[in-house]
Amino acid sequence: MISDTLHSQSGSANSTSDSRAVQLELESSLGAIYMRNGLPLRFALPGAVSQKTPAPVSMDLESIRQTGHQYLTQRLLFILTALLALISFSIPAANAQSFTTTARVKRVAPFQSFDTEEGSRVRITSDSSLDDYKVFESAGRFHILIPQADASETDSLQGRAFVDMKVERDGSDLDISFLLQPGAKATVAQKFNRLDVTFTFSPDAAAKIVLVAAERVTSTQAPPSELSSNTLARNENASLSATPIPTPDPKSSSKKNEKDAKSSDSKSTTVTSQPVSKPGIVLPAEKAAPVRIPKLDKPPVIDGHLDDEVWKQAATFKDFYQFKPGDNIAPSKPTEVLIGYDAKFIYMAFHAFDEPGKVRATVAKRDNIFDDDWIGVLLDTFNDSRRAYELLFNPLGVQADAIFTEGRNDDFSFDLVMDSKGSITDDGYVVEVAIPFKSLHYEAGKDKLWGIHLLRTIKRFNNEQDSWMPIARDNSSTLNQEGHITGLEGISTERTLELIPSLTVSETGRRVPSYLPVPAGQTDFGRMVNEPVKIDPGLTAKFGLTPTVTLDLAINPDFAQVEADQTVVTANQRFPIFFEEKRPFFLEGIDIFQTPLTVVHTRAIIDPDIAIKLSGKRGRNTFGIMAASDNGPGNFTGADLLDPANAPFINKNAYIGVMRLKHDVGKGESTIGMEATTYNFIEKHNDLLSLDGRFRLDKKSVASFQVVGTTTRTNFFEPDQNQNIFRTGNAFAYFFRYDYDSRNFGWNYDARGFTRDYRADVGFTRRTNNNRHGLFVYYHTDQKPKATLIRTNFHVLPEIQFDWQGRIQSWGLENQVDFNLKNQTNFGVGVSLNYERIFEEEFGATRNASSLSCFSAAQLQSNPLWHCGFAGDDSERSTHRNNIYGFAGTTPSKKYSLNMFTIYNWGAFDFDFGAGPRFPRVSPAALLDPNAPLDPGKGNEWHLDGNVTYQPTNALRLSLDYTKDRLVRRDTGRLAFDENIYALRGTYQFTRFTFARARIDYETIEERVRAQFLLGWAPNPGTSLYVGYNDDLNFNGYGPVSGLLEPGFRRNGRTFFIKMSYLFRKSF
């Protein structure tokens, strides 16, 4: 239970309150020195709270300088030590070719054997934990694999229910195998450093056992609808039963594949897949065991045609399952995938059988293929079931690449250097892919295992999704259900250096006042002034220290955004709006730094002069370090340069550091991690430390948490004093979530909170002094692939929010039902009942006299000691806000799609901010005095979002987005604001890499038109050429110079730019 009250600091300059919930002593024991222009301004003891004018500390200037020098030196040494430690940890000292991790070798004691009534038991004991063991079955033998283990002092045994035991070395791993008697099965129980292997014997089951003598390279099986009800799979408690396996069809393998299978069978298989399948589905041996990928004699030509003889050497994957909307049934169309490799590339060929005239394919830009049919792969190169490369391709070979992380949204900001070509054929389409190993992070070495999912989507069949491995609906993890490949040996482990020099040339114009004063009664429309041409060179470098660790460096990086942020409604918004990161340097490896409470959001780094980042994974440890010098906070232009208040900050840089560590726990996708950030600028210092974890409890349940402590030295607004106070604030935040997902039913409980002084200056925080707890419960029916109504979904969401003083801020109850229909059509409706309560200290000053009635600015000016946040007698307001909403979407053909969302709120708050000169404040207090304190009140609000996309040809795509938001006050009947945003976009894709794009946004509150025109060529990530023009105009709007209404079109600013970069890639 969360305490209703969090006591504040005592205010003493020499001590801190014992009742503070969390106190993080991140500062040096010597205290903190705050400096400007190299001179000390003030000295703060740890945890002390200083007022606007800090109490002087009795120290001479030289002592302060020495103390500050010691403090800064300690911080610098700490950062350098951590950086050097991670670099040295990342580079292997021995075996530089395989880059294997040196780990402590487990010593296994002599085995013990006991007879039981049902069979026998073998006990395996080690001098350290055996929680990383794996089990699998191959060629009729039951295997137990213990990584990094030695059993030189052990002997083989015999016992009831097994006839032979072998102890073999597989590299640094120990492979213990047993030949089971007919009808026998084996289970394993682990207790810290002990494995108890129990063998039981059932004579009646002996006749049902079919043992496979060899693992085949070619993956074949009967269609899912024809498979028997038995399966060879490892269950959740690590027991493995020998159960019937379909006998391989000898006609399905060529003589060469049979030869490869025999040769591969002579090698010890070191790892096992973990298939999880729907009851009644047999997982054949070739899917339950890892598939060995053959090494090709020569590389295939990547041209989208399967006419190279070398593809006959590749491993074949076929017999897919349809898992959406069907439930692991036979797919509508067959799919085959070929995989091979050489020293530098892994090659894949996808053959999607279909009617060529019905294949959906367009010449699209990268990551924009999801209105087409597509095929792809998830590659879990560390086999940890936590993170994978998601590489997708439309029928023409256009790429979409992302990082797939369990429990998060796919991150399509990631771009991988690879080659792909596709073509539509007489029997469907073919896509060929060559993926350089140097583009991937992976662990090299003999018999390493990679997880793999092979996927296909057929849009016209109700967005059908097929997979080579069955994907069970009662398992919320995708990667825990992956298949596995092995045999990737002799891979080149060269280190790769990437250099991307860039150059941006731009000219910007803006409207400024006229040279001569404008006569009285006339409007000063201003004049356009072109600033000098700006030439901005930059360099980004990436060096692969190992196949798993990368060092990134950016010097004056080119952070010009080719694509501007989307125009959004800002009227009546209480809290900051989140904008996604789009800059390539920060997008690389961004998933490492992500946590539930967004303690790192790199858009807080505005314009760095230099930035460095080290990230990677070693064994079970993932890490990332980032540091930047940001000139954004001190970069003032125009009139801001002349403001005396800005003088101390001009041309000063902020210094930012981030460190992230994450450790994989157990056999599933569980992790525990920490993150630390620091932000330092003049009169603004913020340090943060976080601990987080995510734990898979079973195949349906996941629990995650995060706790954060912060200490900040900056100006805090004090509502009771109505002024900013420069002081230290220590704060706390927490997050907890439990998810349960089953076949038809699921729920999650989400709780998070932030204390009042919480600041994450390198992250993003929407609201402080707030706790939010919610329970989301859902139910959906089974999908019916052939029906008009495919699926029905229901959900309910009760939620409550309260502050750290125990006061209710809001509560709500939302109910929704939606329907999935054929032709990719869906619609739904919802009703929400809500209560909302606001307090004047959330908006400004608190009234300092209980009897004070604030009605006008003149009343407050009559006594300078009076202050309040809300007009009237009440220091708080409340409303019952009820709404009804609906949404719908359809994509009936590849040419067009429609989407719509609308909501009507009864009792929505008008916070009385106003919306510019076109929509001034309309509260009762503001109508009497425009400068009166805020007077929030109830109103009725209507919001609408709509989108239409039309694609008349494969190369041309047009879209129109429309947003409307309208609020009317109840008490005055006045229109608070009426916002309309139109966004028209058009893209013509000349080729996969060359395009022309136009975008025009028009919003009515400011009557502003923004346009962007861009011609681009981007053949691969890192190499690009863009020529663009941006325009900013008013249309019957208020001018930036005069502040008056101006008729017609008036230009406010414009920018012309040329941006170019080139990727140099060298391995050595």
N, C-alpha and C positions, 0 to 999 in steps of 0.2 A: 504494500500500500504506500502511496505517495503522501508525504506529509502535506497538510493543508497550508502550512506557513513556512516560509523560508526567511529566517531573520536576517536583517541587513547588517552591514558592518557598523561597528560602534562609532566610527568617525574619528577615533584616536589616530594621531599621526605616528604613534610608536607601537601599536599593537593591533591585532585583528581579532574579530569576534570568534569565540570558540564554537558558536552555534552555526557558523557557515557550513553549508552542506558539503561543499568541495573546495579545497584550497590547494592550488597547484603552485609549488615553489619552483617555477621555471627560471627565475632570475638568479643571478649569482648571489652568494651570501654577502658579497660586498655591496649589493645594491645595484641600481641602474643609473647610469649617467646619461642625461639627455643633452645633446649637443646641437649647435647650429653653427655652420661655417667653421667647424673645427674647434669652437670654444664651448666649454661646459656652461649650460644654462641652469640646470637644477640637478639635484641628487635625490633619489628616492630609495628609502629603505624597503626591503622586500615586504610585500603585503600591506604597506602603509597606504592610507587614503589621504591625499593632499587636497586642499581646497584650491580655488582658482588661483590664488597667490600662495604657492607652497611655502611652508615654514622653512626658514633658512637653516642649513645644517652647518654646524661649526667646523668648517674645514677650510684651510687656506687653498688658494688656487692651485698651487703646485701639488698638494695632496690630492685634490680632485682630479687633476690631470693624470697623476700616477695611478689612482684608483680606476679612472676610466680606461687608461691604457691596459691595466691588468684585466679589467672586465672584457674589453673588446678582444684582447689577446686570448683569453680563455675561450670565448665563443668561437673565434677563428680556429683555434687549435682543435676544438671539439668537432667542428664541421669538417676540417681537413682530415682528422683522424678517422672519422666515420667514413669519409669518401675513400681514403686510401685502404681502409680495412675491407670495404666492399670490393674495390678493384682487385686487391690481392686475393680475396676470397673467390673472385670470379675467374681468375686465370689459373688453370690447373698447373701444378708444379711438375708433375710427371706426365707421362703419356699424352703429350700435346696433340697427338694425332687423333685419338678417339675422344678426348675431352671428357672422360669418365670422371665421376665424382669419387674422391677418396673417402671411404666411410669405414667405420669400425667394423671389423669382421667378428661375427658371432661365432662362438665356439660351442659346438653341439656335443653333449655328453653321450656316452654309450646308450644305445636304445634299450628299452625294457619292454618285455612282452608278457601278457597275461591272458590266460584262457578264460572265456566267459561261457554262460549257458547258450548264448546265441551264436558265438563265434570266438573272437579274440580282440585284444586291445594292445596297441603299440603306443608307448609313451616316448615323446621326443622332448628333450629338455636342453635349454641353452643358457648361456650366462647373461643374456639380455632379452628384452621383449621380443616376442615373435608375432606382433600384431600386423606385420606386413607380409605374412605368408599368403600364397595363392594355391588353389587346387584346380586341376583340370583332368580330363580323361583323353588319352590318345593311344590308338592302336591296342585297345583292350586293357591298357594299364591305367591305374589310378595314381596320379602324380601329386606330390606336395612340393612346391617350390619355395625355398627360403632364401631371400636375397642376402648377399654379402655374408655367407656362412661357410664354416669349415667343419668337416666331420671326419678328420683323419684318424681319430681314435675310436671309430665305431665299426661295428661289423653288421653284416646283413642277418636277417632273421627269417624264420618261417613260423606260420601260425594257422589257426583254423580260419577258413574262409578266404585265405590267399595262399598261393602256391609258390610265389617267388617275390623277393624284395631286392631292389637295386638301389645303391647309393652312388650317384654320379655327379661330377663337377660340370657345370655349364658356365664357363667363364668364372666369375667371382661368386656365382650363385650355386646353391646346393639343390639337386633334384633327387628326391626320394620317391621311388615308384613301386607299386605293388601290382602283381598279376592276380586278379580276382578269380575265384572259382565261379562256375556258372551258378547264377541265382544269388550271388553275394552282392552286398553294397557296403559302402564306406561312408562314415561321417567323421567330421573333425570338430573338436571343441578346443578353444584356445583360452588359457588362463595365464596371462602375463607371459612368462618365459617357458610355458609348457604347452605342448599340443598332445591331446589324447585322440588317437585315431582308432575308432571303433569299427570292427568288421562284423557284420551280421549275415547269416546265411538262411536263405529260404529256398528249399529244394523245389517247391511248386513253381517258382518263378524261373527256374533254369531254362526251361524250354523256350521262354520268351526272349532270351538275350541274343542279340545280334551284335557281334563285335566287328568293328571296322579295322582291317589290317593295315591300312595306310591312309594318310591324309592326302587328298587330291588338291592340286593347284587350282583346277577349274571348279568354280562353285556352281553346283547343279542341285536341283531338287524338283519335286513335283509341285504343280501349282498349289497355292495355299488351300484351295477348296478341296484338294484331294489328299491332304496329309492326314496321317492317323492321329490318334488322340494322345500318343505318348511323346515325350520330349527328353532330350539330353540337355540338362541345364543345371546350373549351380543355384541352390536355393539360398535364402537369406541368412541361414545360420551356418553357411559354408559346408553343408553336406552335399555329397555328390552321389547319385545313384546311377548304376548301369541300367539303362532302360532301352527299349527297342529303338533302333535307328534305321531309317529307310536304307535299304541296300543300294549302293551307287549303281547308276546305269552305266555299264561299260561303254556304251556307244557314245556317251556324252563327252568322252575325253579322247583326245588324239594320242597317238603313240608317244609323241614328245612329252605331252603332259603327264602320261603315265610314268615315263622315265624320270621326269622332274620330281614327281611325287615320291618315287622310290628313293631317289637321292636325298630328298628333303626329309624322308622318314627316318633316314639313318642319323639325322641330327636330333639332338634333344630339344624339344619345344620348351621354352622357359616360362611362358606366361599363358594366361587363359583369358578368354572373353567371359563376360558376365551377362549372358542373355536373360532378358526378362520378357516373357511372352504371355499372351492370353491363354487361359486354360483351353485345351483342345487343339492347340497349334504345336506341331512338331518342329523343333529347331534342328535341322539336319546337322550331321557332324561337321560338314564343311563350313557351317556358319557358327557352330558352337566353338570350334577350334580356330586359332588364328590361320588366316590364309597367307601362304608364303608367296611373296611377290618376286617374280623372276627378274634377273638382270638381262636387259636387252643387248643384243649383239651390236646394234647401231641405233642411233636416235631416229624416231619416225619424223616425217615431214608434217609440220603442223599446218594443214591447209583445209581442214574440215572434210576430208575424204578418207575413208577407210580402205585405201588401196595399197598400203605399205605391207609387205610380207612380214615385217618385224612384229606387227601386231599379233601374229599367230603365236608368238612366244609369250604373250602377256597372260596374266591371270584373268579369268572371266567371272564376272559377277552378274547374276540374273535371277529370275524368279522373285520379283519384288512383291511387296504387300501394299495394298491400299489401306492406309490408316486414317484418312479423312477424305470424304465423310464416312466411308466404310470403316469397319472395325477389323483391320487385319484380314481383309478378304482379297480375292483375286483382283488385280488392277484392271482398268478398262483397256489399257494398251500395254504390251510387254516392253521391257527395257533391258538393255545389256550394257555393261561397263567393262572396259578393258584397262588394266593397270600394269605398268612395268616401270623400270627405272634404269638409270645408268649412274655414273659417278657424280653427275652434276644436276640431274633433273629427275623428278618423278613425273611420269607421263600417264595421262588418262584419256580415254576415248569413250564418249557416251553415244550410244545408238538408241534413240527413242523412236520406237515404231509407232506410226500414226498415218492418217490420211493427209498427204502433203497439202491439199487445198484447205484443210481445217486447222493447220498449225498457226498459232498466233505468234508472230515475230515482227518486230519493228527495228529500225536503225535508231537505237536509243543511246543516250549518254550513260556513262558509268553509273551504277547503282540505281538505275531507273528502268528496270526490266520487269517490274512486278505486275504490269498489265499484260505481259506476254507469258507464253509457256516458258518454263525454265527447268534446268537440271543442274545438279551440283553435288557438293561433298562437304561434310564436316570432318576435319582432320584434327584429332586430339593427339598432337605430336608428343606429349608427355605422358599419355595414357593415365591421366589423373582424374578423368570424368568431371573436370571443373571448367575447362576452357578449351575452345577449339577454333581453328580457322574455318570460316564459313565462306566457301567459294562457289558462286552460282553463275550460270551462263544461260542466256536466251538462245534460241535456235540459230542465231547468226553469230554466236560467240561473244556477244557483248557481256562484259563482266560486271558482277556485283559482289563485292567482298566485304567481309565484316569479321568482327571478333564475337564469337558466341560464348557467353558466360552463363552458367546455370544460375537461375534466379534473377537475371537482369534482361533488359531489352538488348537485342542485337545492335552492335555498334558499327554502323555502316560508314562511319568517318574514316575507318581504316582502309588503306589502299596497299595492295600487294603488287609487286612487279612480277608479271607472268605473261605467257603468250597463249592466246586462244583463238581458234577459228571455228566457224560453224557454217553449215549449209543445209538447206532443205533438199531432201532426196525423194526418190520415188516411193520409199517405204517409211517416210517420217523425216527425221533430221539427225545429223551427226555433229558433234562438237568434239574437237581435239584440243587438249590442253597440255602445256609444258610448264611445270612449276619448278623454278630453281630452288635447290635446297638452301642456297644462301639467302633466299627471301623469307625463310622460315626460322623460327626458334624451335630447337628440338634437342634431344639427347642422343648422341651418336654412340655406336658400339654394336657389337655382335648380338643378334637375337633380341634387339630392342623391339618393343611392341608399340604400335600406334593404334589408337581407337579410330573408327571410321563409321560414318553414316553416309550412304548414297541415297540421294533424294531426287524426286521429280514432281513437278506440278503441271497438271493439265487444266487450263482455265475453264474451258467450255463444259467440262463435266463437274459443274458446281465446285470449281476450285479444288479438284481432286489432288491429293498428295499421296505419293507412293514412296516406299522406303525398302531398301534391300533387307534390313533387319526389321522384324515386327516391332511396333511401338505401342505399348500397352497403355490404355487410358487410365488404368488405376495406378500408374506410376508417374509421379510428377517430374521425374528426372528424365531428360532426353539422353544425356551422355552415359548414364548408367545402363542404357539399353543398346549401346553401340556394339558393332562388330569390331574385329581386330585384324590387322595385317602385320606381317613380320617379314624378315629376310632382307631388310634394307641395309646391306653390309657393303663395306668399301666405298662409302659415301665420301666425297671430297669435303674435308673440314677446313678449307682455306678461310682465312680471315678476309672479310670484305670491307672495303672503304668506299663510301658513297660521298661524293661532293656535289652540291647543287648551288652553283653561283646564280644569283638572280640580279636583275636590274629593272627598276621601275622608273619610268620617266613620266612626269605628270605636270599639268598646268591647271591651276584652280582659280576661278573667278568668283567674286562675291559682291553683293550690293552694299555700298557705303553711302553716307550722306553726300549731297552735292557740294561742289567747290564753294559756290556762293550761296549766301542765305536766301531762302525762298521768301518772296513777298508775303506779307500777312494775308491770310485767307486762302492761300494756295497750299497744295500738298507737295511735300518733298518726296518725290519718287526715288531719289537717290541716283547713283550711277554704278556701273559695273567696273570693278578694278581687277585686273588679272595679276596674280602674284607671279614672281619669277618662276621660271621652269625649274622643277625640282628633280634632281637626279639622285636616286637612292639605291646604291649597290648593297648587296648583302651576300652572305654565305651561310649555308647549312651543311653540316657534315655529320656522317653517321659511320661509326666504326664497330664492326662486329668483333668484340674481344674473344668470344667463343660462340658456338652455335646457339647458346642460350642467353648471352649477355651482350648488350649493345650500349655504346656511348654516343650520345648526340650532343652536338655543339652548334649554336647559332650565333653569328656575329652580325649585328644590325639586320636581323632577319626581315624578309619581306612579308609583312603582315597586312598588306592591303587586301581587303576582302573583295574577291571577284563577285561574290553574291551578297547583296545587302540583306539586312535583317527584314523580316516580314513586318509590315505595318500592322499594329495592333491597337485596340481600344485602350486609351490611357485615362479617359474621363472617369472620375469617381473611384479611382483605384487607391486603396489604402496602403498596399504593400508593394514591394519591388517586383518587377516582371523578370522572369528568367529567360535569358537568351542563350542559345546553344553555342558552344565553341565551334569555330569553323576554320581555324588556322592550323595548317598542316603540322608544324613543329610540335604543338601541344596535343594534337590528336594522336600522334604516335605513342602507343602504350598508355593511353589515357585510362583504360580500364583498370590498370594496376592501382591508380590513385583514387578510384571511385569508392565511396562508402555511402550507406543509407542517408546520412545527415549532410552530405555534400560539403565536407570540410575543405575540399579542394575544388574550386571552379576556376579554371585558368583564365577566364576572361577578366578576372581581377588583376591580372598582369596586363597592363594596357599596351605599352610600347617599349619592350626591352631593348637595351643596347646590346646585351649579351645574355645568353641563357645556356645552361648546360644540364644534361640529364643522363643518368646512368640507370638502366633498368634491365631486368632479366629474371631468370629462374635457375636455381641450382638445387637439384634434388627436390626436396619438399618445400624449399624456401623461395618465395618471390619477393623481389625488392625493387625499389625505385627511389632515386634521389634527384632532386631538381633544384636549381638555384638560378636566380635571374636578377639583373639590375635594370629597373624599370624607370624610364624617364617620363612616363606618362603623368604622374602626379605633379611634376614640376614644369610641365610643358604648357605655358600660358601663351595665348595669342591675343591680338587686338586690344580691346579696352581692358581686358583682364591684366595685361602687363602694366598698366598704369595705376591699378588699384593698390594703394599702400598696404592693405591687409595681405596681399599676395606676395609682397617683396621677400619675406624670409624663405619662401618656397620655390621661387623661380629658378629653373634650371637645376633643381636638386632631384636626385634619384631615390626611389624606394628600393630596398634590398629584401629579397624574398627567398625563402628556403622551404623545401618540402622533403620529408623523408617518410617512406612507406615500407613496412615489412609485413609479410604475410606467410604463415606456415600452414601447410596442408596437414590435416588431422585425420587419422584413421584411413579406412579403405574407400570411403565414399567421397563426396564432394565437399566435406566439411573443412573449414578453415578458421584460423584465428589470426588476428593481425593488429598492428598498431600503426598510427600515423602521427607525425609531428609537423607543424608548420610554424613559420615565423615571418612577420611582416614588420618592417622598420622604415619609418619615414619621420620627418620632423614633427614632433608633438603627436606622433601616432605610432604606437608600438603594440604588437599583438602576438602572443605565443599561444599555441594550442597543442594539446596532447590527447590522443584518442585511442581507445581500445575497442575492437569490434570482432565479431565472430559469426559464422554461419555453420549450422550443424544439421546434417540430414539424419533424422531420427529413425526413419524407415522409408520405404519407397513412396509413402504418401505424405510424410510430415517433414517439415523443415522449421527450425527455430533460428532466429538471428537476433543480434543485439549490437548496440554501440553505446559507449559512454565517452563523454568529451569533457575536458576541463580547459578553461581558457583564463589567461590573465592579460589585461589590456591597460595600457597607459595612454589616455587620450582625453578629449573633451566629451564628457557625458552631459546630456541635458537633464537637469534636475527639475521636475515639474513643480515641486513645492517651493523652489526658489526662482523659478522662471528664468533660468540662465544656464549656460554651459559651465561646468566645473571640470577643470583639469585634474584628474585623479586616476588612481588605479582601481580597476574593477575585476574581481575574480568571479567566474561564472561556471555553470555546469549545464550539460545537455545529455539527454538519454534517448535511446530508441530500443524498442523490443517488438518483435513480430513473430507470430506463430502461424504457419500455413499448413492446412490440411486439404489435400486434393485427391479425390477418388474418381471413380468412373463417371458418376452422375452428380455427386454431391461434394461440396467443399466449403470451407470457411477459413477466414484468417482474422486474427486479432492484432491490431496495430496500435502501439502506444509510443508517443514521443513528446518531448518537452524541452523548453529552453528557459533558463532563468533570465532575469531582467538585463543583466550586464553582459550577456553572452555576445561575443563578437568573433566571427571567423573571417578575418579580412582577406584571406586567400581563398575563401569559399563563398557560399551563397546561403543566406538565411532569410527566410520570408518574414518571420514574426518571432519576437521574444516575449518573455513573461507570459508563456503560454504552454498549456498541456493539451494534447489532443489524443483521445482514445476512441477507437472505432472497431466495430465488429462487422465484417462483411461475410454474408452467407449466401450461397448460390445453389441452384439446382438446375440441371438441364437434362432434357430427354435424350435418349439414344438417337443418333443420326440415322436417317433413312435416305441413302444415296439416290434412290430412284423416285422418291416421292416429291410432290410439289412443296409440301412443308417438310423441310429436312430436319429442323431442330427447333425446339422452344426452350428459352432460357428465362429463369427467374432469379432475382436477387433482392436482398433487403440489406440496408446499411444503417444501423443506429450509431450515432456518434455524439460525443460530448467534448467540449473544450472549457477549460477553466484556467485561471491564473495561479501564480504561486502564493497569493493571499487567500486562496480557496474560493474565490468568487466565480460563479458560472459566467462564461463568456458566450457560449452558444450550445445548443443541442439540436439534433435533427434526426429524422427518420425518413429514409428514402426507400421507395419500392419501385421496381422496374420489371417489365416483361418485354422480351423481344423475340423475333421470329426470323429464322434463316430459311429462305425460299430458294428454289432453283434459279438459274441464270444469275448467280451471284447477287441476289437481292435480299435485303434485310430491312426490317423496320421494327420500331419499338416505342413504348410509351412509359412514362414514369411519373410518380407523384411524390413530393417531398414536403414534409411538415417540419418547420424549423423555428427556433427561437434564437434571437441575437441580442446581445447586450454590450454596450460600449461605455467607456469611462473617459472623462475629459483628460486625464493624464496620458492617455494613449495618443492624444492629438496635440497636446501643448501643456500649458500650466494648469495646476490645480488651484482652486479658489482658496485663498488664505484667510477667509472669514466666512464662517458657516452661514451668516445671515446675508452675505453679499449676493445681490441680484445683478447679473451682468447683462445689460441691454444695449449698450452703445460704447463706442470707443471713447467718446467724450466723458462718459461716466468714469471709465478707468483712468483717463488722463487727469481727472480732477484729484486723484490721490495716487501718486506713483507707486505706493506700496501695495496697492490692490492689484490682483491678477486672477484670471480664471480662464478656463479652456472653452467652456460652452456658454452660450448666451442663456439668460433666464435663471431660474432658481435651482434647477437640477444639475448635479454634476455627473449624471449618467442618463443614458437613453436606452430603450429596449423596444423590440418589435417582434411580432409573430410573422415570420416570412414563410409563406406557403407558395409552392410552385407546381406547375404541371409542364412536362416537356415531352417532346417527341423527336424521333430521328428516323431517317430512311436512307438507303443507298442501293444503287443497282448498277451493274455493268453487263448489260444484255449482249453486247458485242464488243469486239476489239476496237471499234471506232469511237465509242462514247461511253461516258459514265456520269452518274448524277449522285450527289450526296447533299444531305440537308440535316440541320439540327436547329430546333427552336425551343425556347423556354419562356414562360410568362411567370413573373414573380409578383405576388400580392404582398405588400408590406416591405419591399426592399428599402434599405436605407439610402437616402441621399445624404452624403457626408458634408454637403454644403461647401465643396471646394470650388465650385464653378468650373467652367470649361472654356476659358479664354474670353475674349471680348464679344464673341458671338453669343455665348451663353453665360452671362454673369450669374452670380448667386441669386437664388429665388426663395430663400427661407424667409420667414416673417421678420427675423432680426435684420437680415441683410436688406430687405425692402425698406426698412426704416433707416438703416445706416449701413452703407456698403462696407464700412470698415469694422462692423460689429464682430464680436467673437463668433465662432462657428455655431451653427444652430441646426444640427442634424435632425432629420425627420423622416417619416415614412413616405413611401411612394410606391408606384406601380411601374414595373420595368419589363420591357419586352426585348429579347435578344434573338437574333437569327443569324445563322451561318449557312451559306450555300456554296456549292462548287459544281461546275459543269466542265467536263473535259471532252474535247473533240479531236479525233485524229483521222483526218480525211485520207492521208497517205501514210506509208510506213515511215516517212522521214519528217513529217510535219505534225506538231502537237500544239494545240491551242487549249487554253484554260481560262476560265473566268471565276474568280472568287468574290463573294459578296458578304459583308458583315454589317449588321444593323444593331444598334443598341440605343434604346429610347427610355427615358425615365421622366415621369411626371410626379411632382409633389402632391400629396393629398391635402395638406393644410392650406396651401395657397392656390392649388390648381394650376401652377405654372410649370412650364416645360423646363426641367433641369438641364437636359442636354438631349440631342438627337444626332447620333454619329452614324455615318454611312461610309463604308470603305469599299472601294471597287479595286480589284487587282486583276489586270489583264496580262497574260503571259503567252508568249509564242516562241517556239523553238523549232528551228529547221536543222536537222542533222544531216549534213552533206555526206559524211562518212562516220564510222564509229568514233573517230577522233576529232573531227572538224565540225563545228556547229556555229550557228548564228542565233542569238537570243535577244528578245526585246521584252521589257517589263515596264508597265505603266501602273502606278498606284495613284488613286484619287481619294482623298478623305475630306469630308464636308465640314467638320468642326473648324478646321483652319483653312478650308477651301484651298488645299494644297495639292499640287500635282508633282509626283516624283517619277522620273523616267530613267531607265538604264538600258543601254544598247551595247551588246558585247559580241565580238567575233573571237572564237577561241579554237585553239588546236592543242590537244593534250594526248599524245600517243602513249604515255605511260606516267605513272606517278613520279613527279620530279621534273619532267620535261614538258614545257608548255609555252604558249605564246598567246597573249590576250591583247586585244585592242578594244578599248571601251570608252564610252561617253556617258556621263551621269548629268542629269538636269534636275533642277529644283525650282518650281514656279508657284506663284499664287494665281488663283482664278477667282476674281471678285472677293479677294480676301484682305486681311489686314497686313499692311506692309511692315517689314522688320525695321525700317528706318523711321517712318512717320508714326507707326502705330495706328494709322487710320485706314478706313475701308478704301480699297483701290479698285477701280473697275477694270475688267478684262484680265488678260494674262500679264503677269509681271515676274520677271526672273529674279530669284533670290541668290542663286549660285549655280556653278557648273564646274565639272571636272572632266578633263580629257587625259587618258593614261594609256601607256603601253607597258605591259608587264611581260617579262620573259625569264625563263629559267631553263637549265639543262642539267640532266643527271649524268654524272661521270661515275662509273662503277668499275672498281678494280679489285680483283681477288689475288691474294698472295699468301 
